[in-house]
Amino acid sequence: VRHSAKVGANTRIKFVTDGVLLRELEADLLLSRYSAVVLDEAHERSLNMDLLITLLSRSVRLRRARWKQKHKQTQPKRGPLKVIIMSATLKVDELLRGPSSPLSG
């Protein structure tokens, strides 16, 4: 049901749409509440999917840098963010090196 959520302190897996995840990234680029993000159907290129991949690649770098810095002093609550990109038909070369690649440059 649209806009309904059943998330609590014991929630381990949360399913959201690309739009909801974009809003969460807007509020918290580090996605501090999560240890992993899974993007499914990544071959269905859309503006939202490209934005997610671009922002998540930035989030991963920032979280890793923060984790390394904090790890020297104390054990941080969450480790580096893990991003899993899934697709049955994804063209990896296109994703990584194509002219419209969200991961280029």
N, CA, C and O atoms as a Tinker XYZ file with bonds, in Angstrom:
   420  protein
     1  N      0.849000   -1.171000    0.000000    73     2
     2  CA     0.000000    0.000000    0.000000    64     1     3
     3  C      0.892000    1.229000    0.000000    63     2     4     5
     4  O      1.841000    1.324000    0.778000    81     3
     5  N      0.580000    2.154000   -0.868000    73     3     6
     6  CA     1.413000    3.339000   -1.030000    64     5     7
     7  C      1.563000    4.112000    0.286000    63     6     8     9
     8  O      0.596000    4.309000    1.022000    81     7
     9  N      2.782000    4.538000    0.558000    73     7    10
    10  CA     3.141000    5.348000    1.733000    64     9    11
    11  C      2.899000    4.639000    3.067000    63    10    12    13
    12  O      2.874000    5.287000    4.113000    81    11
    13  N      2.724000    3.340000    3.041000    73    11    14
    14  CA     2.594000    2.628000    4.307000    64    13    15
    15  C      3.941000    2.010000    4.648000    63    14    16    17
    16  O      4.671000    1.560000    3.765000    81    15
    17  N      4.256000    1.993000    5.906000    73    15    18
    18  CA     5.539000    1.444000    6.330000    64    17    19
    19  C      5.341000    0.633000    7.600000    63    18    20    21
    20  O      4.612000    1.030000    8.509000    81    19
    21  N      5.994000   -0.489000    7.637000    73    19    22
    22  CA     5.995000   -1.314000    8.839000    64    21    23
    23  C      7.452000   -1.613000    9.163000    63    22    24    25
    24  O      7.957000   -2.708000    8.915000    81    23
    25  N      8.100000   -0.619000    9.717000    73    23    26
    26  CA     9.519000   -0.706000   10.027000    64    25    27
    27  C      9.681000   -0.441000   11.510000    63    26    28    29
    28  O      9.132000    0.523000   12.043000    81    27
    29  N     10.441000   -1.303000   12.172000    73    27    30
    30  CA    10.667000   -1.134000   13.596000    64    29    31
    31  C     12.121000   -1.355000   13.953000    63    30    32    33
    32  O     12.973000   -1.493000   13.075000    81    31
    33  N     12.393000   -1.388000   15.221000    73    31    34
    34  CA    13.763000   -1.553000   15.712000    64    33    35
    35  C     14.362000   -2.894000   15.304000    63    34    36    37
    36  O     15.581000   -3.014000   15.181000    81    35
    37  N     13.527000   -3.892000   15.095000    73    35    38
    38  CA    14.025000   -5.223000   14.729000    64    37    39
    39  C     14.016000   -5.486000   13.232000    63    38    40    41
    40  O     14.315000   -6.601000   12.806000    81    39
    41  N     13.680000   -4.488000   12.424000    73    39    42
    42  CA    13.649000   -4.663000   10.973000    64    41    43
    43  C     15.055000   -4.914000   10.456000    63    42    44    45
    44  O     15.985000   -4.185000   10.800000    81    43
    45  N     15.214000   -5.929000    9.642000    73    43    46
    46  CA    16.521000   -6.268000    9.072000    64    45    47
    47  C     16.589000   -5.987000    7.577000    63    46    48    49
    48  O     17.658000   -5.667000    7.057000    81    47
    49  N     15.468000   -6.102000    6.885000    73    47    50
    50  CA    15.417000   -5.832000    5.447000    64    49    51
    51  C     14.256000   -4.886000    5.188000    63    50    52    53
    52  O     13.140000   -5.102000    5.662000    81    51
    53  N     14.536000   -3.838000    4.430000    73    51    54
    54  CA    13.514000   -2.852000    4.106000    64    53    55
    55  C     13.456000   -2.717000    2.589000    63    54    56    57
    56  O     14.468000   -2.421000    1.955000    81    55
    57  N     12.290000   -2.930000    2.009000    73    55    58
    58  CA    12.092000   -2.791000    0.573000    64    57    59
    59  C     11.494000   -1.419000    0.296000    63    58    60    61
    60  O     10.487000   -1.037000    0.893000    81    59
    61  N     12.125000   -0.677000   -0.620000    73    59    62
    62  CA    11.614000    0.646000   -0.980000    64    61    63
    63  C     11.717000    0.833000   -2.489000    63    62    64    65
    64  O     12.462000    0.124000   -3.166000    81    63
    65  N     10.968000    1.787000   -2.999000    73    63    66
    66  CA    11.062000    2.132000   -4.416000    64    65    67
    67  C     12.278000    3.021000   -4.638000    63    66    68    69
    68  O     12.881000    3.516000   -3.686000    81    67
    69  N     12.628000    3.216000   -5.901000    73    67    70
    70  CA    13.757000    4.092000   -6.208000    64    69    71
    71  C     13.491000    5.515000   -5.726000    63    70    72    73
    72  O     14.413000    6.195000   -5.275000    81    71
    73  N     12.257000    5.968000   -5.816000    73    71    74
    74  CA    11.924000    7.316000   -5.352000    64    73    75
    75  C     12.091000    7.477000   -3.850000    63    74    76    77
    76  O     12.595000    8.498000   -3.384000    81    75
    77  N     11.674000    6.481000   -3.100000    73    75    78
    78  CA    11.825000    6.527000   -1.641000    64    77    79
    79  C     13.307000    6.523000   -1.269000    63    78    80    81
    80  O     13.724000    7.264000   -0.379000    81    79
    81  N     14.100000    5.695000   -1.944000    73    79    82
    82  CA    15.534000    5.655000   -1.650000    64    81    83
    83  C     16.197000    6.985000   -1.995000    63    82    84    85
    84  O     17.078000    7.441000   -1.267000    81    83
    85  N     15.788000    7.606000   -3.088000    73    83    86
    86  CA    16.328000    8.928000   -3.424000    64    85    87
    87  C     16.002000    9.941000   -2.326000    63    86    88    89
    88  O     16.850000   10.760000   -1.973000    81    87
    89  N     14.797000    9.896000   -1.788000    73    87    90
    90  CA    14.439000   10.809000   -0.689000    64    89    91
    91  C     15.276000   10.520000    0.558000    63    90    92    93
    92  O     15.674000   11.444000    1.268000    81    91
    93  N     15.540000    9.251000    0.824000    73    91    94
    94  CA    16.382000    8.912000    1.982000    64    93    95
    95  C     17.805000    9.423000    1.772000    63    94    96    97
    96  O     18.435000    9.909000    2.711000    81    95
    97  N     18.314000    9.314000    0.542000    73    95    98
    98  CA    19.647000    9.834000    0.238000    64    97    99
    99  C     19.687000   11.351000    0.368000    63    98   100   101
   100  O     20.692000   11.914000    0.803000    81    99
   101  N     18.603000   12.007000   -0.006000    73    99   102
   102  CA    18.532000   13.460000    0.121000    64   101   103
   103  C     18.623000   13.872000    1.592000    63   102   104   105
   104  O     19.256000   14.874000    1.925000    81   103
   105  N     17.998000   13.106000    2.450000    73   103   106
   106  CA    18.013000   13.410000    3.884000    64   105   107
   107  C     19.316000   12.985000    4.557000    63   106   108   109
   108  O     19.748000   13.613000    5.524000    81   107
   109  N     19.943000   11.922000    4.052000    73   107   110
   110  CA    21.153000   11.365000    4.681000    64   109   111
   111  C     22.001000   10.689000    3.609000    63   110   112   113
   112  O     21.819000    9.506000    3.322000    81   111
   113  N     22.926000   11.441000    3.019000    73   111   114
   114  CA    23.740000   10.919000    1.918000    64   113   115
   115  C     24.539000    9.687000    2.324000    63   114   116   117
   116  O     24.844000    8.848000    1.476000    81   115
   117  N     24.880000    9.561000    3.593000    73   115   118
   118  CA    25.657000    8.401000    4.050000    64   117   119
   119  C     24.782000    7.174000    4.317000    63   118   120   121
   120  O     25.301000    6.089000    4.579000    81   119
   121  N     23.470000    7.341000    4.252000    73   119   122
   122  CA    22.543000    6.254000    4.584000    64   121   123
   123  C     22.988000    5.569000    5.881000    63   122   124   125
   124  O     23.182000    4.354000    5.929000    81   123
   125  N     23.139000    6.368000    6.906000    73   123   126
   126  CA    23.719000    5.926000    8.174000    64   125   127
   127  C     22.978000    4.775000    8.837000    63   126   128   129
   128  O     23.561000    4.043000    9.636000    81   127
   129  N     21.707000    4.606000    8.516000    73   127   130
   130  CA    20.913000    3.547000    9.151000    64   129   131
   131  C     21.067000    2.196000    8.458000    63   130   132   133
   132  O     20.519000    1.199000    8.926000    81   131
   133  N     21.799000    2.150000    7.359000    73   131   134
   134  CA    21.867000    0.928000    6.558000    64   133   135
   135  C     23.295000    0.418000    6.434000    63   134   136   137
   136  O     24.248000    1.198000    6.445000    81   135
   137  N     23.432000   -0.883000    6.316000    73   135   138
   138  CA    24.747000   -1.472000    6.070000    64   137   139
   139  C     24.887000   -1.897000    4.614000    63   138   140   141
   140  O     26.004000   -2.053000    4.122000    81   139
   141  N     23.765000   -2.086000    3.918000    73   139   142
   142  CA    23.816000   -2.503000    2.514000    64   141   143
   143  C     22.585000   -1.996000    1.772000    63   142   144   145
   144  O     21.516000   -1.811000    2.351000    81   143
   145  N     22.770000   -1.778000    0.473000    73   143   146
   146  CA    21.683000   -1.385000   -0.424000    64   145   147
   147  C     21.747000   -2.304000   -1.627000    63   146   148   149
   148  O     22.818000   -2.525000   -2.190000    81   147
   149  N     20.603000   -2.838000   -2.021000    73   147   150
   150  CA    20.517000   -3.691000   -3.204000    64   149   151
   151  C     19.659000   -2.973000   -4.232000    63   150   152   153
   152  O     18.507000   -2.630000   -3.964000    81   151
   153  N     20.228000   -2.749000   -5.415000    73   151   154
   154  CA    19.467000   -2.189000   -6.528000    64   153   155
   155  C     19.160000   -3.332000   -7.479000    63   154   156   157
   156  O     20.071000   -3.979000   -7.995000    81   155
   157  N     17.894000   -3.578000   -7.708000    73   155   158
   158  CA    17.488000   -4.656000   -8.614000    64   157   159
   159  C     16.995000   -4.052000   -9.924000    63   158   160   161
   160  O     16.567000   -2.899000   -9.972000    81   159
   161  N     17.064000   -4.849000  -10.979000    73   159   162
   162  CA    16.624000   -4.419000  -12.312000    64   161   163
   163  C     17.401000   -3.191000  -12.779000    63   162   164   165
   164  O     16.821000   -2.270000  -13.355000    81   163
   165  N     18.701000   -3.176000  -12.535000    73   163   166
   166  CA    19.528000   -2.018000  -12.879000    64   165   167
   167  C     19.619000   -1.796000  -14.383000    63   166   168   169
   168  O     19.969000   -0.701000  -14.822000    81   167
   169  N     19.313000   -2.811000  -15.176000    73   167   170
   170  CA    19.350000   -2.650000  -16.629000    64   169   171
   171  C     18.219000   -1.752000  -17.120000    63   170   172   173
   172  O     18.279000   -1.240000  -18.238000    81   171
   173  N     17.208000   -1.557000  -16.314000    73   171   174
   174  CA    16.112000   -0.669000  -16.678000    64   173   175
   175  C     16.550000    0.762000  -16.403000    63   174   176   177
   176  O     16.125000    1.384000  -15.430000    81   175
   177  N     17.406000    1.268000  -17.277000    73   175   178
   178  CA    17.994000    2.588000  -17.088000    64   177   179
   179  C     16.907000    3.651000  -17.058000    63   178   180   181
   180  O     16.059000    3.723000  -17.946000    81   179
   181  N     16.950000    4.453000  -16.044000    73   179   182
   182  CA    16.023000    5.570000  -15.884000    64   181   183
   183  C     16.782000    6.674000  -15.171000    63   182   184   185
   184  O     17.882000    6.457000  -14.664000    81   183
   185  N     16.200000    7.833000  -15.135000    73   183   186
   186  CA    16.833000    8.935000  -14.421000    64   185   187
   187  C     17.031000    8.573000  -12.951000    63   186   188   189
   188  O     18.094000    8.822000  -12.382000    81   187
   189  N     16.001000    7.984000  -12.339000    73   187   190
   190  CA    16.121000    7.593000  -10.931000    64   189   191
   191  C     17.237000    6.581000  -10.716000    63   190   192   193
   192  O     18.017000    6.715000   -9.773000    81   191
   193  N     17.326000    5.560000  -11.586000    73   191   194
   194  CA    18.364000    4.537000  -11.417000    64   193   195
   195  C     19.753000    5.150000  -11.589000    63   194   196   197
   196  O     20.659000    4.853000  -10.811000    81   195
   197  N     19.927000    6.002000  -12.604000    73   195   198
   198  CA    21.227000    6.645000  -12.801000    64   197   199
   199  C     21.585000    7.546000  -11.621000    63   198   200   201
   200  O     22.735000    7.565000  -11.181000    81   199
   201  N     20.609000    8.290000  -11.109000    73   199   202
   202  CA    20.866000    9.125000   -9.930000    64   201   203
   203  C     21.242000    8.275000   -8.719000    63   202   204   205
   204  O     22.167000    8.612000   -7.979000    81   203
   205  N     20.528000    7.181000   -8.523000    73   203   206
   206  CA    20.838000    6.294000   -7.394000    64   205   207
   207  C     22.252000    5.752000   -7.487000    63   206   208   209
   208  O     22.993000    5.776000   -6.505000    81   207
   209  N     22.630000    5.264000   -8.660000    73   207   210
   210  CA    23.974000    4.701000   -8.819000    64   209   211
   211  C     25.026000    5.775000   -8.585000    63   210   212   213
   212  O     26.038000    5.523000   -7.931000    81   211
   213  N     24.793000    6.970000   -9.116000    73   211   214
   214  CA    25.742000    8.072000   -8.935000    64   213   215
   215  C     25.857000    8.460000   -7.463000    63   214   216   217
   216  O     26.963000    8.561000   -6.932000    81   215
   217  N     24.724000    8.676000   -6.807000    73   215   218
   218  CA    24.744000    9.084000   -5.400000    64   217   219
   219  C     25.282000    7.983000   -4.495000    63   218   220   221
   220  O     26.016000    8.259000   -3.546000    81   219
   221  N     24.920000    6.741000   -4.785000    73   219   222
   222  CA    25.419000    5.637000   -3.957000    64   221   223
   223  C     26.926000    5.462000   -4.111000    63   222   224   225
   224  O     27.607000    5.115000   -3.147000    81   223
   225  N     27.455000    5.698000   -5.315000    73   223   226
   226  CA    28.915000    5.593000   -5.472000    64   225   227
   227  C     29.609000    6.656000   -4.624000    63   226   228   229
   228  O     30.678000    6.409000   -4.066000    81   227
   229  N     29.001000    7.835000   -4.530000    73   227   230
   230  CA    29.550000    8.889000   -3.664000    64   229   231
   231  C     29.396000    8.496000   -2.193000    63   230   232   233
   232  O     30.312000    8.689000   -1.394000    81   231
   233  N     28.244000    7.950000   -1.846000    73   231   234
   234  CA    27.996000    7.522000   -0.463000    64   233   235
   235  C     29.003000    6.476000   -0.012000    63   234   236   237
   236  O     29.514000    6.533000    1.107000    81   235
   237  N     29.285000    5.518000   -0.892000    73   235   238
   238  CA    30.244000    4.451000   -0.569000    64   237   239
   239  C     31.607000    5.058000   -0.265000    63   238   240   241
   240  O     32.237000    4.704000    0.731000    81   239
   241  N     32.067000    5.972000   -1.120000    73   239   242
   242  CA    33.386000    6.594000   -0.903000    64   241   243
   243  C     33.416000    7.389000    0.403000    63   242   244   245
   244  O     34.369000    7.287000    1.175000    81   243
   245  N     32.374000    8.177000    0.644000    73   243   246
   246  CA    32.337000    8.984000    1.870000    64   245   247
   247  C     32.259000    8.117000    3.119000    63   246   248   249
   248  O     32.948000    8.377000    4.106000    81   247
   249  N     31.428000    7.099000    3.073000    73   247   250
   250  CA    31.290000    6.208000    4.242000    64   249   251
   251  C     32.577000    5.453000    4.513000    63   250   252   253
   252  O     32.964000    5.275000    5.668000    81   251
   253  N     33.250000    5.001000    3.443000    73   251   254
   254  CA    34.512000    4.283000    3.622000    64   253   255
   255  C     35.551000    5.199000    4.259000    63   254   256   257
   256  O     36.265000    4.789000    5.174000    81   255
   257  N     35.637000    6.444000    3.775000    73   255   258
   258  CA    36.601000    7.396000    4.340000    64   257   259
   259  C     36.286000    7.674000    5.806000    63   258   260   261
   260  O     37.188000    7.708000    6.644000    81   259
   261  N     35.013000    7.871000    6.111000    73   259   262
   262  CA    34.615000    8.126000    7.502000    64   261   263
   263  C     34.899000    6.913000    8.377000    63   262   264   265
   264  O     35.363000    7.056000    9.508000    81   263
   265  N     34.624000    5.718000    7.857000    73   263   266
   266  CA    34.855000    4.489000    8.613000    64   265   267
   267  C     36.345000    4.325000    8.909000    63   266   268   269
   268  O     36.720000    3.986000   10.032000    81   267
   269  N     37.193000    4.563000    7.913000    73   267   270
   270  CA    38.640000    4.432000    8.125000    64   269   271
   271  C     39.122000    5.421000    9.175000    63   270   272   273
   272  O     39.953000    5.085000   10.019000    81   271
   273  N     38.599000    6.639000    9.120000    73   271   274
   274  CA    39.000000    7.658000   10.085000    64   273   275
   275  C     38.553000    7.279000   11.497000    63   274   276   277
   276  O     39.346000    7.368000   12.435000    81   275
   277  N     37.311000    6.862000   11.662000    73   275   278
   278  CA    36.802000    6.508000   12.990000    64   277   279
   279  C     37.370000    5.189000   13.481000    63   278   280   281
   280  O     37.551000    4.998000   14.684000    81   279
   281  N     37.651000    4.286000   12.567000    73   279   282
   282  CA    38.139000    2.961000   12.934000    64   281   283
   283  C     39.486000    3.053000   13.654000    63   282   284   285
   284  O     39.830000    2.170000   14.439000    81   283
   285  N     40.242000    4.107000   13.391000    73   283   286
   286  CA    41.533000    4.283000   14.051000    64   285   287
   287  C     41.357000    4.526000   15.547000    63   286   288   289
   288  O     42.200000    4.126000   16.351000    81   287
   289  N     40.238000    5.196000   15.924000    73   287   290
   290  CA    40.037000    5.550000   17.322000    64   289   291
   291  C     39.067000    4.610000   18.030000    63   290   292   293
   292  O     39.378000    4.067000   19.090000    81   291
   293  N     37.905000    4.425000   17.444000    73   291   294
   294  CA    36.881000    3.579000   18.057000    64   293   295
   295  C     36.215000    2.730000   16.983000    63   294   296   297
   296  O     36.418000    2.952000   15.790000    81   295
   297  N     35.445000    1.788000   17.401000    73   295   298
   298  CA    34.703000    0.942000   16.464000    64   297   299
   299  C     33.390000    1.649000   16.114000    63   298   300   301
   300  O     32.515000    1.750000   16.973000    81   299
   301  N     33.224000    2.143000   14.873000    73   299   302
   302  CA    31.975000    2.814000   14.519000    64   301   303
   303  C     30.809000    1.832000   14.470000    63   302   304   305
   304  O     30.993000    0.627000   14.299000    81   303
   305  N     29.601000    2.381000   14.627000    73   303   306
   306  CA    28.399000    1.543000   14.656000    64   305   307
   307  C     28.214000    0.783000   13.341000    63   306   308   309
   308  O     27.912000   -0.410000   13.360000    81   307
   309  N     28.387000    1.441000   12.223000    73   307   310
   310  CA    28.210000    0.820000   10.908000    64   309   311
   311  C     29.524000    0.880000   10.146000    63   310   312   313
   312  O     30.255000    1.867000   10.219000    81   311
   313  N     29.811000   -0.181000    9.420000    73   311   314
   314  CA    30.999000   -0.211000    8.579000    64   313   315
   315  C     30.732000    0.479000    7.259000    63   314   316   317
   316  O     29.714000    1.152000    7.101000    81   315
   317  N     31.638000    0.317000    6.312000    73   315   318
   318  CA    31.440000    0.903000    4.989000    64   317   319
   319  C     30.138000    0.391000    4.364000    63   318   320   321
   320  O     29.729000   -0.747000    4.596000    81   319
   321  N     29.503000    1.241000    3.579000    73   319   322
   322  CA    28.258000    0.878000    2.905000    64   321   323
   323  C     28.546000   -0.091000    1.765000    63   322   324   325
   324  O     29.476000    0.109000    0.984000    81   323
   325  N     27.747000   -1.130000    1.682000    73   323   326
   326  CA    27.871000   -2.093000    0.590000    64   325   327
   327  C     26.716000   -1.862000   -0.375000    63   326   328   329
   328  O     25.566000   -1.732000    0.044000    81   327
   329  N     27.027000   -1.809000   -1.683000    73   327   330
   330  CA    26.000000   -1.634000   -2.706000    64   329   331
   331  C     26.072000   -2.816000   -3.650000    63   330   332   333
   332  O     27.130000   -3.122000   -4.201000    81   331
   333  N     24.944000   -3.475000   -3.833000    73   331   334
   334  CA    24.846000   -4.618000   -4.737000    64   333   335
   335  C     23.937000   -4.189000   -5.877000    63   334   336   337
   336  O     22.793000   -3.793000   -5.652000    81   335
   337  N     24.446000   -4.270000   -7.098000    73   335   338
   338  CA    23.661000   -3.912000   -8.280000    64   337   339
   339  C     23.317000   -5.200000   -8.999000    63   338   340   341
   340  O     24.202000   -5.939000   -9.431000    81   339
   341  N     22.008000   -5.468000   -9.128000    73   339   342
   342  CA    21.567000   -6.733000   -9.721000    64   341   343
   343  C     20.801000   -6.486000  -11.019000    63   342   344   345
   344  O     20.072000   -5.505000  -11.166000    81   343
   345  N     20.998000   -7.418000  -11.955000    73   343   346
   346  CA    20.258000   -7.383000  -13.206000    64   345   347
   347  C     20.513000   -8.677000  -13.947000    63   346   348   349
   348  O     21.623000   -9.210000  -13.920000    81   347
   349  N     19.497000   -9.178000  -14.601000    73   347   350
   350  CA    19.667000  -10.389000  -15.409000    64   349   351
   351  C     20.338000  -10.062000  -16.734000    63   350   352   353
   352  O     20.976000  -10.928000  -17.334000    81   351
   353  N     20.202000   -8.824000  -17.199000    73   351   354
   354  CA    20.699000   -8.481000  -18.534000    64   353   355
   355  C     21.561000   -7.227000  -18.553000    63   354   356   357
   356  O     21.690000   -6.591000  -19.599000    81   355
   357  N     22.143000   -6.864000  -17.446000    73   355   358
   358  CA    22.935000   -5.642000  -17.373000    64   357   359
   359  C     24.190000   -5.755000  -18.224000    63   358   360   361
   360  O     24.897000   -6.762000  -18.181000    81   359
   361  N     24.457000   -4.712000  -18.994000    73   359   362
   362  CA    25.692000   -4.632000  -19.764000    64   361   363
   363  C     26.690000   -3.843000  -18.916000    63   362   364   365
   364  O     26.630000   -2.616000  -18.846000    81   363
   365  N     27.594000   -4.558000  -18.282000    73   363   366
   366  CA    28.514000   -3.951000  -17.323000    64   365   367
   367  C     29.379000   -2.888000  -17.983000    63   366   368   369
   368  O     29.590000   -1.821000  -17.406000    81   367
   369  N     29.886000   -3.161000  -19.190000    73   367   370
   370  CA    30.712000   -2.167000  -19.883000    64   369   371
   371  C     29.958000   -0.856000  -20.069000    63   370   372   373
   372  O     30.515000    0.227000  -19.888000    81   371
   373  N     28.690000   -0.969000  -20.430000    73   371   374
   374  CA    27.869000    0.222000  -20.631000    64   373   375
   375  C     27.692000    0.983000  -19.323000    63   374   376   377
   376  O     27.736000    2.213000  -19.304000    81   375
   377  N     27.498000    0.268000  -18.259000    73   375   378
   378  CA    27.321000    0.908000  -16.957000    64   377   379
   379  C     28.601000    1.611000  -16.509000    63   378   380   381
   380  O     28.552000    2.717000  -15.971000    81   379
   381  N     29.739000    0.968000  -16.733000    73   379   382
   382  CA    31.009000    1.508000  -16.246000    64   381   383
   383  C     31.641000    2.536000  -17.168000    63   382   384   385
   384  O     32.253000    3.495000  -16.699000    81   383
   385  N     31.499000    2.345000  -18.483000    73   383   386
   386  CA    32.274000    3.173000  -19.403000    64   385   387
   387  C     31.468000    3.917000  -20.455000    63   386   388   389
   388  O     32.037000    4.682000  -21.234000    81   387
   389  N     30.181000    3.715000  -20.498000    73   387   390
   390  CA    29.370000    4.344000  -21.536000    64   389   391
   391  C     29.345000    5.852000  -21.407000    63   390   392   393
   392  O     29.638000    6.390000  -20.339000    81   391
   393  N     28.995000    6.547000  -22.494000    73   391   394
   394  CA    28.975000    8.018000  -22.461000    64   393   395
   395  C     27.957000    8.577000  -21.474000    63   394   396   397
   396  O     28.131000    9.685000  -20.967000    81   395
   397  N     26.902000    7.826000  -21.200000    73   395   398
   398  CA    25.909000    8.306000  -20.235000    64   397   399
   399  C     26.031000    7.572000  -18.907000    63   398   400   401
   400  O     25.080000    7.527000  -18.126000    81   399
   401  N     27.194000    7.003000  -18.654000    73   399   402
   402  CA    27.397000    6.214000  -17.442000    64   401   403
   403  C     27.328000    7.079000  -16.191000    63   402   404   405
   404  O     27.983000    8.119000  -16.121000    81   403
   405  N     26.539000    6.660000  -15.199000    73   403   406
   406  CA    26.516000    7.399000  -13.939000    64   405   407
   407  C     27.811000    7.241000  -13.154000    63   406   408   409
   408  O     28.039000    7.980000  -12.196000    81   407
   409  N     28.661000    6.296000  -13.537000    73   407   410
   410  CA    29.919000    6.067000  -12.822000    64   409   411
   411  C     31.112000    6.693000  -13.530000    63   410   412   413
   412  O     32.234000    6.600000  -13.031000    81   411
   413  N     30.898000    7.333000  -14.689000    73   411   414
   414  CA    32.025000    7.925000  -15.405000    64   413   415
   415  C     32.415000    9.240000  -14.756000    63   414   416   417
   416  O     31.596000    9.911000  -14.128000    81   415
   417  N     33.695000    9.598000  -14.922000    73   415   418
   418  CA    34.218000   10.858000  -14.449000    64   417   419
   419  C     33.991000   11.064000  -13.028000    63   418   420
   420  O     34.384000   12.096000  -12.484000    81   419
